[in-house]
Amino acid sequence: MRHLPYFCRGQVVRGFGRGSKQLGIPTANFPEQVVDNLPADVSTGIYYGWASVGSGDVHKMVVSIGWNPYYKNTKKSMETHIMHTFKEDFYGEILNVAIVGYLRPEKNFDSLESLISAIQGDIEEAKKRLDLPEHLKLKEDNFFQVSKSNIMNGH
């Protein structure tokens, strides 16, 4: 993806209800308009970067962009797992995301356990990569300082 880092924001909407319940890995979902406005050269797959909710702190994250072959989705989605424990749901809040790197293509899994194991591996790999100086500096990007009223794709 030529556009990395890629910055986007949008309102958190209800997803499929699988992240927390089935996988034990909660995700924040973007509305269709944010997903539909991704650059044309964005490959489906697993990416890593930084995220904040509203004007809150910036945390490490992984994001899945695609159709989730294990679940056979018919609509492309963008599901962000923020590496932070939130006290409550934040549907309707503005999610700010800076995608800084690509981990792997999306793929199908033969069991829920192997899917969960892959996601946990993605999370661990993302944590390591985000500690690199070239990625760490993006945590402080001005993108995360803008007011919540600005909803946009791009930077």
Backbone as a printed PyTorch tensor [residue, N CA C, xyz], in Angstrom:
tensor([[[  0.8540,  -1.1770,   0.0000],
         [  0.0000,   0.0000,   0.0000],
         [  0.8960,   1.2350,   0.0000]],

        [[  0.8120,   2.0030,  -1.0450],
         [  1.6580,   3.1960,  -1.1930],
         [  1.3020,   4.2770,  -0.1860]],

        [[  0.0990,   4.2560,   0.3150],
         [ -0.4050,   5.3680,   1.1100],
         [ -0.0700,   5.2830,   2.6000]],

        [[  0.8440,   4.4040,   3.0030],
         [  1.1450,   4.3060,   4.4250],
         [  2.1320,   5.3860,   4.8350]],

        [[  1.9700,   6.0410,   5.9490],
         [  0.8300,   5.7970,   6.8410],
         [ -0.4700,   6.3390,   6.2330]],

        [[ -1.5690,   5.7010,   6.5870],
         [ -2.8900,   6.1230,   6.1330],
         [ -3.7200,   6.4940,   7.3570]],

        [[ -4.3270,   7.6600,   7.3070],
         [ -5.0970,   8.1740,   8.4380],
         [ -6.5760,   8.2100,   8.0720]],

        [[ -7.4240,   7.7400,   8.9630],
         [ -8.8590,   7.8600,   8.7420],
         [ -9.5760,   7.9440,  10.0840]],

        [[-10.7880,   8.4580,  10.0220],
         [-11.5880,   8.5220,  11.2410],
         [-13.0440,   8.4010,  10.8620]],

        [[-13.8120,   7.9440,  11.8150],
         [-15.2480,   7.8120,  11.6090],
         [-15.9020,   7.3810,  12.9040]],

        [[-17.2090,   7.3540,  12.8590],
         [-17.9860,   6.9970,  14.0450],
         [-17.9810,   5.4790,  14.2230]],

        [[-17.8330,   5.0280,  15.4490],
         [-17.8520,   3.5920,  15.7410],
         [-19.2840,   3.0850,  15.6180]],

        [[-19.4570,   2.0260,  14.8100],
         [-20.7750,   1.4310,  14.6110],
         [-20.7580,  -0.0130,  15.1000]],

        [[-21.9400,  -0.5610,  15.3060],
         [-22.0390,  -1.9670,  15.7060],
         [-21.5990,  -2.8510,  14.5590]],

        [[-20.7930,  -3.8500,  14.8850],
         [-20.3280,  -4.7980,  13.8750],
         [-21.1610,  -6.0580,  13.9210]],

        [[-20.4950,  -7.1840,  13.7210],
         [-21.1840,  -8.4710,  13.6920],
         [-21.3670,  -9.0660,  15.0830]],

        [[-20.7740,  -8.4390,  16.0940],
         [-20.9020,  -8.9390,  17.4560],
         [-20.0610, -10.1610,  17.7430]],

        [[-18.9930, -10.3640,  16.9550],
         [-18.1660, -11.5610,  17.1350],
         [-16.8880, -11.2850,  17.9040]],

        [[-16.3340, -10.0790,  17.7590],
         [-15.0230,  -9.7770,  18.3400],
         [-14.9180, -10.1190,  19.8040]],

        [[-15.7700,  -9.5220,  20.6070],
         [-15.7240,  -9.7810,  22.0490],
         [-16.2980, -11.1410,  22.3910]],

        [[-17.4520, -11.4490,  21.8190],
         [-18.1930, -12.6430,  22.2340],
         [-17.5470, -13.9510,  21.7840]],

        [[-17.2640, -14.0900,  20.4900],
         [-16.7270, -15.3550,  19.9980],
         [-15.2100, -15.4500,  20.0980]],

        [[-14.5400, -14.3050,  19.8890],
         [-13.0900, -14.3410,  19.8020],
         [-12.3810, -13.8900,  21.0750]],

        [[-13.0940, -13.1550,  21.9310],
         [-12.4490, -12.6070,  23.1180],
         [-11.5000, -11.4780,  22.7660]],

        [[-11.6690, -10.9210,  21.5620],
         [-10.8040,  -9.8470,  21.0680],
         [-11.7290,  -8.7450,  20.5440]],

        [[-12.0970,  -7.7930,  21.4090],
         [-13.0640,  -6.7640,  20.9980],
         [-12.5370,  -5.8940,  19.8560]],

        [[-13.4470,  -5.5200,  18.9640],
         [-13.0790,  -4.6470,  17.8570],
         [-14.0350,  -3.4680,  17.7680]],

        [[-13.5140,  -2.3720,  17.2270],
         [-14.3170,  -1.1920,  16.9160],
         [-14.4800,  -1.1720,  15.4040]],

        [[-15.7000,  -0.9830,  14.9520],
         [-15.9870,  -1.0690,  13.5270],
         [-16.3150,   0.2960,  12.9410]],

        [[-15.7770,   0.5290,  11.7420],
         [-16.0700,   1.7500,  11.0060],
         [-17.3340,   1.5670,  10.1710]],

        [[-18.0510,   2.6640,   9.9020],
         [-19.2050,   2.5850,   9.0040],
         [-18.7510,   2.3230,   7.5600]],

        [[-19.6950,   1.8730,   6.7290],
         [-19.3920,   1.5380,   5.3340],
         [-18.7030,   2.6750,   4.6010]],

        [[-19.0970,   3.9280,   4.8480],
         [-18.5290,   5.0440,   4.0830],
         [-17.0230,   5.1670,   4.2970]],

        [[-16.5270,   4.8640,   5.4870],
         [-15.0810,   4.9230,   5.7340],
         [-14.3860,   3.8010,   4.9740]],

        [[-14.9480,   2.5960,   5.0270],
         [-14.3730,   1.4450,   4.3280],
         [-14.3980,   1.6850,   2.8170]],

        [[-15.5180,   2.1920,   2.3130],
         [-15.6600,   2.4370,   0.8790],
         [-14.7080,   3.5200,   0.3680]],

        [[-14.2340,   4.3910,   1.2490],
         [-13.3390,   5.4740,   0.8500],
         [-11.8590,   5.1410,   1.0060]],

        [[-11.5390,   3.9000,   1.3570],
         [-10.1280,   3.5070,   1.4290],
         [ -9.5080,   3.6380,   0.0360]],

        [[ -8.2150,   3.9560,  -0.0470],
         [ -7.5720,   4.0370,  -1.3690],
         [ -7.7220,   2.7180,  -2.1320]],

        [[ -7.8000,   2.8290,  -3.4500],
         [ -8.0340,   1.6510,  -4.2940],
         [ -6.9440,   0.5860,  -4.1480]],

        [[ -5.7370,   0.9990,  -3.8050],
         [ -4.6380,   0.0260,  -3.7250],
         [ -4.4940,  -0.6180,  -2.3450]],

        [[ -5.4590,  -0.4250,  -1.4770],
         [ -5.3860,  -1.0660,  -0.1630],
         [ -5.7260,  -2.5470,  -0.3240]],

        [[ -4.7390,  -3.3800,  -0.0600],
         [ -4.9740,  -4.8250,  -0.1100],
         [ -5.7490,  -5.2380,   1.1300]],

        [[ -6.5690,  -6.2730,   0.9780],
         [ -7.2040,  -6.8070,   2.1780],
         [ -6.1110,  -7.4700,   3.0130]],

        [[ -6.3350,  -7.5100,   4.3150],
         [ -5.3480,  -8.1300,   5.1760],
         [ -5.3140,  -7.5040,   6.5470]],

        [[ -4.2530,  -7.8060,   7.2560],
         [ -4.0900,  -7.3610,   8.6320],
         [ -2.9840,  -6.3020,   8.6710]],

        [[ -3.3290,  -5.1590,   9.2490],
         [ -2.4180,  -4.0250,   9.3590],
         [ -2.2380,  -3.6800,  10.8370]],

        [[ -1.2640,  -2.8210,  11.1130],
         [ -1.0580,  -2.3550,  12.4870],
         [ -0.8390,  -0.8480,  12.4860]],

        [[ -1.0290,  -0.2540,  13.6570],
         [ -0.8360,   1.1850,  13.7630],
         [ -1.2900,   1.7080,  15.1040]],

        [[ -1.8410,   2.9210,  15.0740],
         [ -2.2330,   3.6450,  16.2750],
         [ -3.6950,   4.0270,  16.1910]],

        [[ -4.3610,   4.0960,  17.3350],
         [ -5.7770,   4.4720,  17.3540],
         [ -6.1040,   5.2200,  18.6380]],

        [[ -7.0830,   6.1050,  18.5170],
         [ -7.6280,   6.7560,  19.7000],
         [ -9.1340,   6.8570,  19.5340]],

        [[ -9.8160,   6.9460,  20.6640],
         [-11.2700,   7.1050,  20.6720],
         [-11.5570,   8.5170,  21.1610]],

        [[-12.3020,   9.2690,  20.3380],
         [-12.5720,  10.6560,  20.6830],
         [-11.2650,  11.4140,  20.8190]],

        [[-11.1320,  12.1670,  21.8860],
         [ -9.8810,  12.8940,  22.1150],
         [ -9.0440,  12.1720,  23.1650]],

        [[ -9.2650,  10.8700,  23.3050],
         [ -8.5600,  10.0720,  24.3100],
         [ -7.1340,   9.7300,  23.9240]],

        [[ -6.4950,   8.9420,  24.7690],
         [ -5.1110,   8.5350,  24.5620],
         [ -4.9640,   7.7010,  23.2940]],

        [[ -3.7530,   7.7220,  22.7380],
         [ -3.4220,   6.9560,  21.5390],
         [ -2.8330,   5.6180,  21.9800]],

        [[ -3.3640,   4.5280,  21.3970],
         [ -2.9320,   3.1680,  21.7570],
         [ -2.5250,   2.3870,  20.5120]],

        [[ -1.7420,   1.3490,  20.7290],
         [ -1.3990,   0.4300,  19.6450],
         [ -2.6710,  -0.2770,  19.1830]],

        [[ -2.6920,  -0.6690,  17.8850],
         [ -3.8580,  -1.3770,  17.3700],
         [ -3.4540,  -2.2810,  16.2160]],

        [[ -4.3230,  -3.2420,  15.9320],
         [ -4.2880,  -4.0150,  14.6920],
         [ -5.6520,  -3.8400,  14.0430]],

        [[ -5.6720,  -3.8690,  12.7240],
         [ -6.9460,  -3.7010,  12.0160],
         [ -7.0290,  -4.7210,  10.8790]],

        [[ -8.1770,  -5.3480,  10.7840],
         [ -8.4600,  -6.2780,   9.6970],
         [ -9.2950,  -5.5360,   8.6590]],

        [[ -8.8180,  -5.5460,   7.4280],
         [ -9.5590,  -4.9450,   6.3210],
         [ -9.8770,  -6.0640,   5.3380]],

        [[-11.1650,  -6.2840,   5.1000],
         [-11.5160,  -7.3250,   4.1400],
         [-12.8440,  -7.9790,   4.4210]],

        [[-12.9360,  -9.2270,   3.9600],
         [-14.2090,  -9.9560,   4.0110],
         [-14.2560, -11.0400,   5.0800]],

        [[-13.1950, -11.1950,   5.8480],
         [-13.1660, -12.2190,   6.9020],
         [-13.5930, -13.5830,   6.3560]],

        [[-12.7050, -14.2290,   5.5890],
         [-13.0850, -15.4860,   4.9320],
         [-13.6590, -16.5500,   5.8700]],

        [[-13.1830, -16.5880,   7.1170],
         [-13.7050, -17.5980,   8.0540],
         [-15.2030, -17.4240,   8.2420]],

        [[-15.6650, -16.1800,   8.2440],
         [-17.0850, -15.8920,   8.4590],
         [-17.8520, -15.6620,   7.1570]],

        [[-17.1280, -15.6880,   6.0220],
         [-17.7550, -15.5440,   4.7030],
         [-18.5920, -14.2710,   4.5870]],

        [[-18.0470, -13.1540,   5.0480],
         [-18.7560, -11.8740,   4.9350],
         [-18.9730, -11.5170,   3.4700]],

        [[-20.0730, -10.8550,   3.1850],
         [-20.3460, -10.4000,   1.8270],
         [-20.0210,  -8.9150,   1.6640]],

        [[-19.8050,  -8.2220,   2.7670],
         [-19.4790,  -6.7920,   2.7410],
         [-18.0920,  -6.6030,   3.3480]],

        [[-17.2690,  -5.8240,   2.6600],
         [-15.9260,  -5.5360,   3.1650],
         [-16.0490,  -4.7380,   4.4600]],

        [[-15.2290,  -5.0750,   5.4380],
         [-15.2810,  -4.3750,   6.7180],
         [-13.8750,  -3.9560,   7.1460]],

        [[-13.8490,  -3.0960,   8.1410],
         [-12.6050,  -2.6140,   8.7360],
         [-12.7950,  -2.6790,  10.2440]],

        [[-12.1750,  -3.6800,  10.8620],
         [-12.3790,  -3.9480,  12.2840],
         [-11.0730,  -3.7080,  13.0350]],

        [[-11.1180,  -2.7680,  13.9710],
         [ -9.9230,  -2.3290,  14.6920],
         [ -9.9230,  -2.8930,  16.1050]],

        [[ -8.8400,  -3.5870,  16.4560],
         [ -8.6510,  -4.0360,  17.8370],
         [ -7.6330,  -3.1010,  18.4840]],

        [[ -8.0830,  -2.3220,  19.4550],
         [ -7.2100,  -1.3950,  20.1700],
         [ -6.6230,  -2.1310,  21.3760]],

        [[ -5.3100,  -2.0530,  21.5200],
         [ -4.6180,  -2.7630,  22.5970],
         [ -4.7040,  -1.9590,  23.8930]],

        [[ -5.8970,  -1.9250,  24.4180],
         [ -6.1950,  -1.2050,  25.6510],
         [ -7.5230,  -1.7430,  26.1650]],

        [[ -7.6640,  -1.8110,  27.4710],
         [ -8.9360,  -2.2410,  28.0460],
         [ -9.7810,  -1.0190,  28.3610]],

        [[-10.9160,  -0.9310,  27.6980],
         [-11.8400,   0.1800,  27.9320],
         [-12.8840,  -0.2610,  28.9480]],

        [[-13.3180,   0.6450,  29.7940],
         [-14.2940,   0.3090,  30.8370],
         [-15.6810,   0.0520,  30.2690]],

        [[-15.9890,   0.6850,  29.1210],
         [-17.3260,   0.5120,  28.5560],
         [-17.2710,   0.6210,  27.0370]],

        [[-18.3660,   0.2060,  26.3880],
         [-18.4660,   0.3230,  24.9360],
         [-18.4070,   1.7900,  24.5330]],

        [[-17.9900,   2.0310,  23.2990],
         [-17.9210,   3.4180,  22.8150],
         [-18.5560,   3.5660,  21.4330]],

        [[-19.6880,   2.8810,  21.2340],
         [-20.4460,   3.0700,  19.9970],
         [-20.8320,   4.5350,  19.8670]],

        [[-20.7350,   5.0750,  18.6610],
         [-21.0960,   6.4640,  18.4300],
         [-19.9510,   7.4440,  18.6250]],

        [[-18.8780,   7.0140,  19.2960],
         [-17.6990,   7.8820,  19.4620],
         [-16.9100,   7.9100,  18.1530]],

        [[-16.0190,   8.8790,  18.0270],
         [-15.1690,   8.9680,  16.8470],
         [-13.9020,   8.1480,  17.0760]],

        [[-13.6250,   7.2400,  16.1360],
         [-12.4180,   6.4190,  16.1610],
         [-11.4210,   7.0290,  15.1800]],

        [[-10.2220,   7.2960,  15.6710],
         [ -9.1330,   7.8530,  14.8670],
         [ -8.0900,   6.7610,  14.6770]],

        [[ -7.7280,   6.4830,  13.4300],
         [ -6.8070,   5.3860,  13.1440],
         [ -5.6980,   5.8470,  12.2130]],

        [[ -4.4610,   5.5090,  12.5680],
         [ -3.3020,   5.7110,  11.6960],
         [ -2.7350,   4.3260,  11.3940]],

        [[ -2.8900,   3.8860,  10.1510],
         [ -2.3570,   2.5820,   9.7370],
         [ -0.9250,   2.8140,   9.2790]],

        [[  0.0210,   2.1270,   9.9120],
         [  1.4280,   2.3780,   9.5980],
         [  2.1360,   1.2060,   8.9330]],

        [[  1.5790,   0.0000,   9.0340],
         [  2.2510,  -1.1450,   8.4290],
         [  1.3230,  -2.2960,   8.1510]],

        [[  1.8150,  -3.2230,   7.3340],
         [  1.0580,  -4.3930,   6.8740],
         [  1.6540,  -5.6520,   7.4910]],

        [[  0.8170,  -6.5010,   8.0540],
         [  1.3030,  -7.7470,   8.6540],
         [  1.1780,  -8.9430,   7.7140]],

        [[ -0.0300,  -9.1440,   7.1680],
         [ -0.2460, -10.3420,   6.3500],
         [ -1.5640, -10.2260,   5.5850]],

        [[ -1.7160, -11.0460,   4.5340],
         [ -3.0060, -11.0680,   3.8380],
         [ -4.0640, -11.7500,   4.7050]],

        [[ -5.3320, -11.4680,   4.4130],
         [ -6.3760, -12.2000,   5.1360],
         [ -6.4370, -13.6050,   4.5550]],

        [[ -6.8450, -14.5620,   5.3740],
         [ -6.9400, -15.9440,   4.9120],
         [ -8.0120, -16.6630,   5.6970]],

        [[ -8.3770, -17.8190,   5.1940],
         [ -9.3870, -18.6190,   5.8780],
         [ -8.6970, -19.5060,   6.9220]],

        [[ -9.4630, -19.9570,   7.8890],
         [ -8.9440, -20.8310,   8.9390],
         [ -9.8610, -22.0340,   9.0610]],

        [[ -9.2940, -23.1520,   9.4800],
         [-10.1020, -24.3670,   9.5760],
         [-10.8100, -24.5020,  10.9180]],

        [[-10.4920, -23.6040,  11.8570],
         [-11.1810, -23.6500,  13.1490],
         [-11.1440, -22.2730,  13.7960]],

        [[-12.0740, -22.0650,  14.7160],
         [-12.1090, -20.8140,  15.4700],
         [-10.8250, -20.6600,  16.2810]],

        [[-10.3240, -21.7770,  16.8130],
         [ -9.1010, -21.7480,  17.6200],
         [ -7.9050, -21.2690,  16.7970]],

        [[ -7.7980, -21.7300,  15.5450],
         [ -6.6560, -21.3080,  14.7230],
         [ -6.7870, -19.8360,  14.3240]],

        [[ -8.0210, -19.3500,  14.1360],
         [ -8.2530, -17.9330,  13.8600],
         [ -7.8140, -17.0890,  15.0600]],

        [[ -8.2470, -17.4800,  16.2520],
         [ -7.8900, -16.7480,  17.4780],
         [ -6.3720, -16.7420,  17.6690]],

        [[ -5.7430, -17.8780,  17.4380],
         [ -4.2920, -17.9890,  17.5790],
         [ -3.5710, -17.0530,  16.6010]],

        [[ -4.0540, -16.9720,  15.3660],
         [ -3.4480, -16.0790,  14.3680],
         [ -3.6080, -14.6200,  14.7880]],

        [[ -4.7910, -14.2580,  15.2740],
         [ -5.0220, -12.8740,  15.7090],
         [ -4.1020, -12.5300,  16.8720]],

        [[ -3.9660, -13.4480,  17.8190],
         [ -3.0780, -13.1900,  18.9560],
         [ -1.6280, -13.0330,  18.4960]],

        [[ -1.2320, -13.8080,  17.4920],
         [  0.1110, -13.6610,  16.9160],
         [  0.2710, -12.3160,  16.2280]],

        [[ -0.7860, -11.8870,  15.5170],
         [ -0.7660, -10.5660,  14.8590],
         [ -0.5880,  -9.4590,  15.8990]],

        [[ -1.3010,  -9.5740,  17.0060],
         [ -1.2280,  -8.5700,  18.0700],
         [  0.1930,  -8.4910,  18.6220]],

        [[  0.8010,  -9.6420,  18.8890],
         [  2.1700,  -9.6590,  19.4350],
         [  3.1660,  -9.0680,  18.4480]],

        [[  3.0260,  -9.4080,  17.1690],
         [  3.9270,  -8.8690,  16.1430],
         [  3.7500,  -7.3610,  16.0130]],

        [[  2.5070,  -6.8940,  16.0380],
         [  2.2300,  -5.4560,  15.9410],
         [  2.8520,  -4.7070,  17.1120]],

        [[  2.7460,  -5.2660,  18.3170],
         [  3.3370,  -4.6140,  19.4960],
         [  4.8240,  -4.3820,  19.2860]],

        [[  5.5260,  -5.3930,  18.7540],
         [  6.9650,  -5.2800,  18.5290],
         [  7.2740,  -4.2170,  17.4830]],

        [[  6.5620,  -4.2710,  16.3530],
         [  6.8490,  -3.3390,  15.2580],
         [  6.5370,  -1.8990,  15.6390]],

        [[  5.4950,  -1.6980,  16.4310],
         [  5.1190,  -0.3360,  16.8130],
         [  6.1090,   0.2960,  17.7820]],

        [[  6.9820,  -0.5190,  18.3710],
         [  8.0330,   0.0240,  19.2370],
         [  9.2280,   0.5380,  18.4410]],

        [[  9.2750,   0.2930,  17.1210],
         [ 10.3590,   0.8010,  16.2860],
         [ 10.2330,   2.3230,  16.1860]],

        [[ 11.3540,   3.0490,  16.2230],
         [ 11.3100,   4.5240,  16.2370],
         [ 10.4750,   5.1290,  15.1020]],

        [[ 10.5750,   4.5580,  13.8920],
         [  9.8380,   5.1460,  12.7620],
         [  8.3190,   5.0150,  12.9240]],

        [[  7.8670,   4.0290,  13.6980],
         [  6.4350,   3.8730,  13.9470],
         [  6.0090,   4.5900,  15.2270]],

        [[  6.8780,   4.5690,  16.2240],
         [  6.5800,   5.1940,  17.5100],
         [  6.2920,   6.6890,  17.3580]],

        [[  7.0170,   7.3460,  16.4510],
         [  6.8370,   8.7900,  16.2720],
         [  5.4220,   9.1320,  15.7820]],

        [[  4.7610,   8.2200,  15.0740],
         [  3.4160,   8.4930,  14.5550],
         [  2.3640,   8.5280,  15.6570]],

        [[  2.6940,   7.9860,  16.8070],
         [  1.7770,   8.0550,  17.9470],
         [  1.5170,   9.5070,  18.3310]],

        [[  2.4890,  10.3700,  18.0640],
         [  2.3960,  11.7930,  18.4280],
         [  1.9100,  12.6650,  17.2700]],

        [[  1.4720,  12.0580,  16.1680],
         [  1.0840,  12.8200,  14.9850],
         [ -0.0450,  13.8080,  15.2980]],

        [[ -0.0260,  14.9590,  14.6410],
         [ -1.0600,  15.9760,  14.8240],
         [ -2.4580,  15.4640,  14.4950]],

        [[ -2.5430,  14.4240,  13.6900],
         [ -3.8370,  13.8260,  13.3530],
         [ -4.6380,  13.5020,  14.6100]],

        [[ -3.9530,  13.0640,  15.6480],
         [ -4.6350,  12.6730,  16.8860],
         [ -5.0010,  13.8770,  17.7600]],

        [[ -4.6100,  15.0820,  17.3480],
         [ -4.8820,  16.2810,  18.1390],
         [ -6.1080,  17.0630,  17.6540]],

        [[ -6.6880,  16.6580,  16.5090],
         [ -7.8020,  17.4420,  15.9430],
         [ -9.0930,  17.2430,  16.7230]],

        [[-10.0040,  18.1830,  16.5390],
         [-11.2720,  18.1130,  17.2780],
         [-12.1250,  16.9710,  16.7560]],

        [[-12.9860,  16.4550,  17.6080],
         [-13.8270,  15.3240,  17.2540],
         [-14.8150,  15.6410,  16.1470]],

        [[-15.0800,  16.9040,  15.9070],
         [-16.1020,  17.2440,  14.9250],
         [-15.6340,  17.0190,  13.4920]],

        [[-14.3360,  16.8330,  13.2970],
         [-13.8150,  16.6090,  11.9460],
         [-13.8520,  15.1260,  11.6080]],

        [[-14.7670,  14.7400,  10.7600],
         [-14.8250,  13.3470,  10.3030],
         [-14.3500,  13.3320,   8.8570]],

        [[-13.2770,  12.5890,   8.6220],
         [-12.7210,  12.5910,   7.2710],
         [-11.9030,  11.3380,   7.0290]],

        [[-11.5950,  11.0920,   5.7630],
         [-10.6100,  10.0810,   5.3800],
         [ -9.3970,  10.8210,   4.8650]],

        [[ -8.2600,  10.2700,   5.0270],
         [ -7.0580,  10.9250,   4.5620],
         [ -6.4750,  11.8170,   5.6400]],

        [[ -5.5430,  12.6510,   5.2640],
         [ -4.8430,  13.4670,   6.2520],
         [ -4.7310,  14.8930,   5.7800]]])
